[in-house]
Amino acid sequence: MTAVQIVEVGPRDGFQNIGPFIPTETKIAVIRALAAAGVKRMEITSFVSPRAIPQLADAGEVLAEVLAQGRVVPQVLVPNARYGQKAITAGARFLSYVISVSESHSRSNVRATPDEALADYARLVAEAPNGLRMRFNLATAFHCPFEGMTPPDAVLDLLGRALEICPDAEVCLCDTTGRAEPARVAKLFTAAMARFPDVSAWAMHAHDTYGHGTANVRAAYDQGVRVFDSAIGGLGGCPYAPGASGNVATEDVVSLFRDCGVETGVDLAALAPIAALVQALPGANCGRSVIAAGEGAAPVRA
């Protein structure tokens, strides 16, 4: 079966919800350990207001260290053009820009309507340096914590407008609250891929709030998706999406694809001590994972 790419989002999506500040050296140690386990691409941080997300106030330091190591492809999430420029100035060359399909979540998450966020995305793309890679994340693509299930037509409309701005962007459909289920995931990806056949790469961002994470990953894979976000230890949750818990665990996704005969390039056994480390962090919000089923080992030390 065709190989997939795992995008480790624990250092950003997983850490952002943790209240007690994680020392920068601990974050770097986790990233280094994940790289040693075979993870080649990570969303390492976000350039965002430190008042909004204090945990990511060291974004510049983390990015500088990861760039110096040169072991992984570092992806950086940005909420608007202002912080996108800050990330670029700090050396980022792969940005992930998020826009919520639902207006309520968009206002809660980035203090802007989807239309305003899209206009800001256009400014960022217009000012981007040559060689900058871009991913477009559609948050609440399946469900909004304030408005309920998201109409597929709203997703396709917003995506079409975004692709007019940056046709080469990777596109990620995000199950922000974990409310999606496999049939809904398959249906939306089928419709999106049929509408936009020239998209360079499709990605899936799954949460495991209701235990559907790996099933949704498999449903997306069956539709042709080959890029999957996950967080070590099942860390995570959106601070602006009430009720959303952890991301689908990296170890669960790697285990799923291993059992399906799909190559990830990631050593499942090497993930166990890293998961134990992050799950032991004060304030960590962890979901279910295969580690709880016994695929564990002694924790590594930061």
Disulfide bonds with the S-S distance in Angstrom:
none
